[in-house]
Amino acid sequence: MAKLVLDLHDIFNKGDQIEKALREVIDEAVAKKIDLVEIIPGKGSGQLKKKVLRFLDQKEIKALYHRVDKDSKNFGRLFVHFQHKDKDRRKKR
């Protein structure tokens, strides 16, 4: 299974870069038909994680992925799962 990882530790305090990085990783996952994106906002105060979840909850972004899981073992990590339509068609044949 292909996976992309976005670690936000380096840009945690640069709001505009965070949204740009999130959009880029989501777009890349869609373009390359990647199944999973791991986003690491880190543990901290939880504000960055909330920001990431708000970004993912936007209607136009939400339309691009299947679901988001919070890592039960690591508070500072999220998984965004994708279901690509052409893969679904192959499974159903």
ROLUMTI-397154 format. One line per field, with one value per residue: z, x, y of N, C-alpha, C, O, CB in turn. Coordinates in pm, 1 decimal, always signed. Glycine has a CB too. Example, Ala and Ser with C-alpha at 12.3 -4.5 7.8 and 13.67 -1.06 7.14 Angstrom:
BEGIN
n_z: c(+780.0_+708.0) $
n_x: c(+1319.0_+1285.0) $
n_y: c(-569.0_-225.0) $
ca_z: c(+780.0_+714.0) $
ca_x: c(+1230.0_+1367.0) $
ca_y: c(-450.0_-106.0) $
c_z: c(+780.0_+787.0) $
c_x: c(+1320.0_+1290.0) $
c_y: c(-330.0_+3.0) $
o_z: c(+846.5_+803.9) $
o_x: c(+1423.6_+1340.9) $
o_y: c(-331.9_+113.8) $
cb_z: c(+904.6_+572.5) $
cb_x: c(+1130.8_+1408.4) $
cb_y: c(-447.3_-59.8) $
END
This chain:
BEGIN
n_z: c(+0.0_-91.0_+58.4_+180.3_+375.7_+586.2_+776.5_+1011.4_+1193.8_+1135.2_+1032.9_+1208.2_+1319.4_+1112.2_+964.5_+695.4_+537.7_+637.1_+551.4_+276.8_+251.5_+338.7_+142.9_-82.1_-25.0_-16.0_-277.2_-418.1_-332.2_-447.9_-721.4_-764.6_-688.9_-423.6_-132.7_+137.1_+356.4_+593.5_+848.2_+1050.5_+1303.6_+1544.9_+1907.1_+2111.4_+2202.7_+2087.3_+1919.0_+1654.0_+1550.0_+1561.8_+1375.4_+1143.0_+1127.4_+1090.7_+839.7_+685.9_+708.5_+543.1_+285.9_+7.7_+29.5_+180.9_-2.8_-146.4_-11.1_+166.1_+447.4_+781.4_+1027.1_+1368.7_+1527.7_+1759.7_+1929.5_+1917.9_+1982.3_+1831.7_+1556.9_+1243.1_+1011.7_+675.8_+466.5_+135.8_-131.6_-442.6_-740.3_-982.1_-886.0_-730.0_-928.2_-1051.9_-849.9_-834.3_-1066.0) $
n_x: c(+84.5_+61.2_+184.7_+177.8_+360.4_+317.9_+486.4_+433.3_+591.0_+805.0_+683.3_+493.1_+416.6_+352.4_+99.2_-4.5_+162.7_+106.9_-157.6_-107.9_+77.2_-83.4_-284.6_-128.4_-32.8_-269.9_-366.0_-157.5_-188.4_-436.1_-377.2_-176.0_-301.3_-276.1_-321.6_-318.8_-260.3_-43.9_-56.6_+132.3_+80.6_+194.1_+224.6_+200.6_-8.4_-239.7_-363.0_-268.0_-339.4_-617.0_-646.5_-564.2_-766.2_-987.3_-922.1_-936.7_-1202.7_-1333.3_-1569.3_-1494.2_-1250.8_-1309.5_-1453.8_-1260.6_-1137.6_-1176.5_-1201.2_-1103.4_-877.4_-792.4_-489.5_-488.3_-283.9_-102.9_-133.2_-49.6_-86.0_-247.2_-451.5_-533.9_-756.6_-795.0_-1017.0_-994.0_-1165.4_-1124.2_-990.1_-1189.1_-1365.9_-1222.4_-1215.0_-1481.9_-1540.5) $
n_y: c(-118.7_+212.9_+512.1_+845.2_+1081.5_+1355.6_+1570.1_+1806.7_+1940.3_+2118.3_+2346.6_+2434.0_+2678.9_+2843.5_+2943.3_+2988.2_+2830.5_+2580.0_+2517.7_+2518.7_+2308.2_+2095.2_+2095.8_+2038.3_+1776.1_+1630.0_+1673.6_+1548.6_+1283.8_+1222.7_+1259.9_+1067.2_+841.7_+745.5_+549.6_+617.4_+887.4_+1001.5_+1227.4_+1433.0_+1624.6_+1652.4_+1638.7_+1850.9_+2133.7_+2063.9_+2236.4_+2259.4_+2013.1_+2039.8_+2243.2_+2109.9_+1915.2_+2083.3_+2187.3_+1951.1_+1905.5_+2078.2_+2130.4_+2097.8_+1970.0_+1745.8_+1598.6_+1471.5_+1262.7_+944.8_+872.3_+984.8_+884.1_+892.4_+828.6_+580.8_+510.9_+712.4_+1033.4_+1250.4_+1207.0_+1158.3_+976.1_+981.1_+837.7_+715.1_+634.9_+529.7_+570.9_+417.4_+196.5_+81.0_-2.6_-207.3_-398.4_-476.0_-617.0) $
ca_z: c(+0.0_-100.9_+164.9_+188.0_+513.1_+599.9_+913.8_+1023.8_+1301.0_+1090.3_+994.6_+1299.6_+1353.0_+987.0_+922.4_+550.3_+484.7_+680.6_+456.5_+146.2_+260.9_+346.0_+10.4_-173.8_+0.9_-56.9_-424.3_-463.6_-306.8_-549.2_-853.0_-774.0_-637.4_-298.6_-45.9_+274.3_+390.4_+737.9_+882.1_+1186.1_+1358.5_+1671.1_+2025.3_+2154.1_+2273.3_+2015.5_+1829.7_+1515.9_+1510.8_+1536.5_+1248.8_+1036.7_+1118.3_+1029.3_+697.4_+625.7_+717.4_+440.8_+191.3_-116.2_+65.1_+226.1_-121.8_-208.4_+62.3_+215.9_+592.0_+862.8_+1154.6_+1464.2_+1575.3_+1900.3_+2008.1_+1907.6_+1972.6_+1736.3_+1421.1_+1177.7_+886.4_+579.8_+375.7_+5.7_-214.7_-579.3_-813.0_-1077.8_-806.7_-692.2_-1046.0_-1074.0_-746.6_-855.6_-1185.2) $
ca_x: c(+0.0_+138.1_+151.5_+251.6_+370.2_+337.8_+524.1_+414.6_+673.9_+890.4_+607.3_+378.0_+376.3_+339.8_-35.4_-26.5_+238.3_+40.2_-266.6_-47.2_+134.7_-195.5_-347.5_-35.3_-26.1_-399.8_-366.2_-62.7_-250.1_-539.8_-313.2_-97.5_-386.2_-217.6_-429.9_-311.6_-172.5_-21.0_-26.4_+187.9_+80.9_+267.0_+137.5_+179.6_-130.6_-355.1_-416.9_-233.1_-423.5_-750.5_-637.2_-560.3_-900.4_-1074.3_-887.9_-989.3_-1348.8_-1389.0_-1649.8_-1423.3_-1142.5_-1376.6_-1497.9_-1146.0_-1090.8_-1278.8_-1222.2_-987.1_-865.0_-693.9_-408.7_-522.8_-161.1_-19.6_-221.9_+3.4_-83.1_-377.2_-444.4_-638.2_-771.7_-853.4_-1069.3_-989.9_-1276.0_-1085.9_-957.2_-1317.6_-1421.9_-1148.0_-1255.6_-1620.3_-1552.8) $
ca_y: c(+0.0_+337.3_+606.0_+971.3_+1131.3_+1500.3_+1605.1_+1951.9_+1995.5_+2228.5_+2466.9_+2438.9_+2815.3_+2919.5_+2907.1_+2983.3_+2716.9_+2456.9_+2490.9_+2489.2_+2173.5_+2000.9_+2090.1_+1970.5_+1631.9_+1574.6_+1673.6_+1445.8_+1152.6_+1204.4_+1248.3_+943.6_+733.8_+695.9_+502.7_+666.8_+999.7_+1014.7_+1366.9_+1438.5_+1759.7_+1649.9_+1633.6_+1990.3_+2175.0_+2012.4_+2339.4_+2227.9_+1899.3_+2096.1_+2317.2_+2008.3_+1856.2_+2185.6_+2188.9_+1828.3_+1907.2_+2167.7_+2053.3_+2061.0_+1877.5_+1623.6_+1525.5_+1405.7_+1144.5_+853.3_+892.0_+1023.6_+812.2_+940.6_+716.1_+555.0_+493.3_+832.5_+1150.3_+1346.7_+1152.8_+1135.0_+902.4_+1015.7_+723.9_+746.5_+527.1_+581.1_+508.1_+313.9_+76.9_+20.5_-70.1_-331.8_-495.5_-522.0_-700.1) $
c_z: c(+0.0_+5.3_+150.7_+334.4_+508.3_+746.5_+925.7_+1131.4_+1257.9_+1061.7_+1087.3_+1328.4_+1228.8_+920.0_+773.1_+487.9_+521.8_+582.4_+320.6_+146.1_+264.5_+208.6_-87.4_-151.4_-37.6_-209.1_-479.9_-445.7_-412.1_-685.2_-870.1_-723.9_-516.4_-204.9_+89.8_+285.1_+542.5_+763.4_+1027.5_+1233.5_+1488.0_+1788.9_+2076.1_+2228.3_+2207.2_+1917.9_+1682.7_+1464.5_+1478.8_+1404.0_+1130.6_+1018.1_+1056.5_+878.6_+626.8_+621.4_+616.1_+331.2_+68.3_-90.0_+101.7_+108.1_-183.0_-138.4_+117.3_+364.9_+659.4_+990.8_+1240.5_+1514.3_+1724.2_+1988.5_+2010.3_+1880.7_+1860.7_+1592.8_+1370.1_+1049.4_+798.7_+476.3_+248.3_-58.1_-355.3_-665.8_-910.4_-1006.9_-768.7_-808.7_-1070.0_-974.3_-777.8_-975.2_-1155.3) $
c_x: c(+88.8_+89.7_+236.8_+253.6_+396.1_+363.7_+521.1_+502.3_+751.6_+814.2_+488.0_+329.6_+362.7_+208.5_-56.6_+45.4_+173.2_-70.9_-212.6_+7.0_+24.3_-260.7_-258.6_-33.9_-157.4_-406.2_-273.8_-122.4_-356.2_-474.8_-242.4_-174.2_-323.0_-333.1_-435.2_-216.3_-165.3_+19.5_+17.4_+188.4_+161.7_+171.8_+103.6_+49.9_-255.5_-413.6_-388.8_-317.2_-565.1_-752.8_-639.4_-699.5_-999.7_-1049.3_-951.5_-1141.6_-1413.9_-1455.1_-1570.7_-1306.7_-1202.7_-1419.8_-1384.3_-1102.4_-1208.3_-1307.3_-1090.6_-991.3_-762.2_-619.4_-435.5_-398.7_-75.2_-109.3_-178.6_+6.1_-224.3_-353.3_-561.9_-641.5_-842.5_-908.0_-1075.5_-1085.3_-1233.6_-1044.8_-1086.8_-1375.6_-1353.0_-1192.2_-1391.9_-1636.0_-1547.8) $
c_y: c(+124.8_+436.1_+730.8_+1014.3_+1281.7_+1529.9_+1757.4_+2015.8_+2120.0_+2356.9_+2490.8_+2580.1_+2904.2_+2880.3_+2892.2_+2863.6_+2583.8_+2420.9_+2451.6_+2346.0_+2067.3_+1984.3_+2012.4_+1819.5_+1563.5_+1565.6_+1565.5_+1306.1_+1122.4_+1177.3_+1114.1_+822.0_+662.7_+661.8_+572.2_+784.3_+1005.5_+1158.8_+1370.4_+1584.2_+1766.6_+1660.8_+1772.5_+2016.0_+2119.1_+2112.7_+2308.6_+2111.1_+1948.1_+2170.2_+2219.5_+1948.1_+1954.5_+2193.2_+2068.7_+1827.1_+2002.9_+2084.5_+2007.1_+1965.2_+1741.6_+1535.4_+1441.8_+1277.3_+1064.4_+874.7_+932.8_+941.5_+883.0_+817.2_+695.5_+543.6_+619.7_+952.9_+1244.8_+1298.0_+1125.6_+1056.5_+943.0_+903.9_+768.0_+620.3_+583.1_+500.5_+400.0_+185.0_+3.8_-57.4_-202.7_-439.2_-555.9_-615.0_-847.1) $
o_z: c(+82.0_+37.2_+113.7_+408.7_+436.3_+830.4_+858.5_+1157.5_+1334.3_+1065.3_+1050.0_+1359.2_+1240.1_+830.6_+728.0_+394.8_+447.0_+535.5_+256.1_+50.9_+201.3_+164.6_-165.6_-247.7_-86.6_-264.1_-577.4_-533.2_-460.4_-755.3_-977.4_-717.0_-508.7_-197.7_+150.2_+230.5_+610.9_+707.3_+1115.9_+1207.6_+1535.1_+1772.1_+2082.7_+2306.1_+2263.8_+1841.6_+1597.0_+1349.3_+1381.4_+1328.8_+1030.8_+905.0_+978.9_+799.8_+521.0_+540.6_+605.2_+289.7_+29.2_-178.1_+59.5_+118.7_-262.5_-199.4_+115.6_+404.6_+602.8_+1055.2_+1191.8_+1540.1_+1805.1_+2109.5_+2093.8_+1768.4_+1801.1_+1514.2_+1443.7_+986.4_+842.9_+407.5_+251.7_-41.1_-383.4_-663.8_-920.7_-1061.4_-774.4_-789.8_-1105.0_-1009.9_-750.9_-984.5_-1246.7) $
o_x: c(+179.7_-29.0_+354.0_+159.4_+484.1_+274.6_+596.7_+488.8_+763.1_+872.7_+392.9_+212.0_+361.7_+205.8_-118.8_-6.6_+182.9_-78.3_-265.7_-15.3_+36.6_-288.2_-307.6_-33.7_-155.9_-446.7_-307.9_-108.7_-365.4_-512.8_-248.0_-119.4_-317.5_-431.2_-541.8_-106.0_-267.4_+117.8_-50.5_+283.2_+193.9_+53.1_-14.3_+3.5_-364.6_-504.2_-474.8_-360.8_-626.1_-849.9_-707.5_-745.3_-1086.5_-1143.1_-1012.7_-1201.8_-1536.5_-1402.5_-1579.2_-1268.7_-1153.7_-1421.9_-1410.0_-1037.5_-1322.9_-1422.4_-982.3_-1095.6_-658.5_-680.5_-407.9_-407.0_+14.2_-156.1_-262.6_+90.3_-309.9_-248.3_-676.7_-542.7_-936.7_-852.4_-1153.9_-1085.0_-1302.0_-1062.5_-1093.8_-1428.8_-1418.4_-1205.2_-1415.3_-1736.5_-1557.0) $
o_y: c(+138.2_+442.9_+723.2_+986.8_+1328.8_+1516.7_+1827.7_+2135.4_+2215.8_+2465.2_+2559.6_+2599.1_+3026.7_+2795.7_+2796.0_+2802.1_+2486.4_+2307.3_+2361.1_+2271.2_+1962.4_+1872.6_+1930.9_+1742.8_+1450.6_+1463.2_+1498.5_+1220.5_+1009.6_+1083.5_+1054.0_+712.0_+540.0_+735.7_+584.6_+781.9_+1013.2_+1207.1_+1318.2_+1658.3_+1875.7_+1688.8_+1807.6_+1932.7_+2125.7_+2079.0_+2329.0_+2110.8_+1903.9_+2161.1_+2243.1_+1931.8_+1914.5_+2204.2_+2083.3_+1756.5_+2007.4_+1981.2_+1890.7_+1888.1_+1636.8_+1412.8_+1351.5_+1192.3_+1109.2_+892.9_+917.6_+930.5_+927.8_+713.5_+784.0_+564.5_+633.1_+971.8_+1312.2_+1341.6_+1076.4_+1068.8_+939.7_+878.2_+847.1_+511.8_+673.8_+377.4_+298.2_+76.1_-119.0_-166.8_-300.9_-556.3_-673.7_-685.6_-929.0) $
cb_z: c(+122.9_-243.3_+303.9_+96.2_+592.7_+546.8_+951.4_+1053.9_+1349.8_+967.5_+849.6_+1429.2_+1449.2_+891.2_+971.9_+484.2_+536.4_+824.2_+442.7_+113.4_+386.5_+449.4_-43.4_-156.8_+149.5_-2.5_-477.9_-386.2_-165.2_-556.5_-873.1_-695.6_-748.5_-233.2_-24.6_+368.9_+329.2_+790.0_+857.8_+1190.4_+1383.2_+1675.8_+2136.4_+2036.1_+2279.3_+2112.5_+1865.6_+1504.4_+1623.7_+1650.6_+1245.2_+1070.1_+1257.6_+1094.7_+678.1_+702.4_+858.0_+380.5_+146.8_-186.1_+183.8_+311.9_-226.1_-212.5_+177.1_+191.4_+657.8_+894.4_+1132.5_+1583.3_+1549.1_+1911.5_+1952.3_+1795.0_+2105.9_+1776.2_+1416.6_+1147.2_+911.5_+512.6_+443.9_-86.6_-164.8_-636.8_-886.8_-1166.5_-677.9_-645.6_-1170.3_-1061.7_-608.1_-873.8_-1282.1) $
cb_x: c(-96.0_+125.4_+171.6_+186.7_+483.5_+213.8_+666.5_+270.2_+770.6_+965.0_+558.2_+413.2_+476.9_+462.0_-128.2_+21.4_+382.2_-17.1_-357.3_+67.0_+224.0_-300.2_-374.6_+106.4_+6.1_-517.2_-323.5_+71.1_-312.8_-632.3_-213.3_+31.3_-413.8_-119.8_-416.2_-268.0_-225.0_+89.4_-150.5_+332.7_-62.4_+369.7_+203.5_+183.9_-139.6_-460.3_-358.4_-83.2_-427.2_-792.6_-507.7_-456.5_-949.4_-1050.3_-733.8_-939.4_-1390.6_-1278.3_-1768.3_-1371.3_-1056.9_-1498.5_-1552.4_-1031.1_-996.9_-1235.9_-1278.8_-986.7_-824.9_-760.9_-256.4_-605.6_-79.7_+87.8_-224.7_+139.6_+0.3_-451.4_-444.3_-612.1_-849.9_-749.7_-1211.2_-846.0_-1351.8_-971.8_-875.7_-1417.4_-1409.5_-995.6_-1259.0_-1711.0_-1445.9) $
cb_y: c(+0.0_+399.2_+541.6_+1082.5_+1057.2_+1581.4_+1547.7_+1981.7_+1890.2_+2187.5_+2454.6_+2371.7_+2876.6_+2893.0_+3006.6_+3114.0_+2720.6_+2472.8_+2613.1_+2591.1_+2161.6_+2048.8_+2233.3_+2026.6_+1605.2_+1661.7_+1811.3_+1457.0_+1148.0_+1329.3_+1362.0_+957.8_+632.1_+802.2_+355.6_+555.6_+1136.8_+913.6_+1461.2_+1377.9_+1807.0_+1762.7_+1553.3_+2078.9_+2327.2_+1970.0_+2475.3_+2194.9_+1791.7_+2190.7_+2404.0_+1896.6_+1812.6_+2324.9_+2187.9_+1707.1_+1946.0_+2259.7_+2135.8_+2186.8_+1934.2_+1659.3_+1623.7_+1500.3_+1185.9_+709.2_+762.0_+1178.7_+662.8_+1022.1_+740.8_+427.0_+377.2_+817.2_+1226.0_+1385.0_+1024.1_+1270.5_+749.0_+1156.9_+609.2_+812.8_+475.5_+575.8_+611.7_+363.6_+115.7_+128.4_+18.4_-306.8_-428.6_-403.3_-666.4) $
END
